[in-house]
Amino acid sequence: MVVLVINEIPDLRKVVRTFFELQGYEVVEAGHPVEAFSQAIEYKPQFVVVDNVVDSIPCLAICKNIQTIPELEAVEFVVLTDFDDELPAVSGINLKGIITKPNIVPKLRNYFPPLK
């Protein structure tokens, strides 16, 4: 299973990558929305972990854009936020969950069991 991680902060992407790799997932990273779209086309992820805002673009716009890619209409999204009430009402995407930073790894475990 492939997970696309979209975040501007390389250290945060590394933490998320390490978590998923230890769980047995293949991980692809993107630091900005254009790169994310390209990676999604190439790797066809089953899951996308995206920050609430990436490069001044709201995550909902990024998610909806990814869902326009053939074969990715049903991809599941997990959104990372700084505050519990930061994300506006979510509609139009297949939302698997919302995780409040900074302590994300234990929360990721709730959504993604080991594949190994």
Helices and strands as residue ranges (DSSP letters): E 2-6, H 10-23, E 26-30, H 33-43, E 47-51, E 53-54, E 57-58, H 59-66, E 76-81, E 95-100, H 104-111
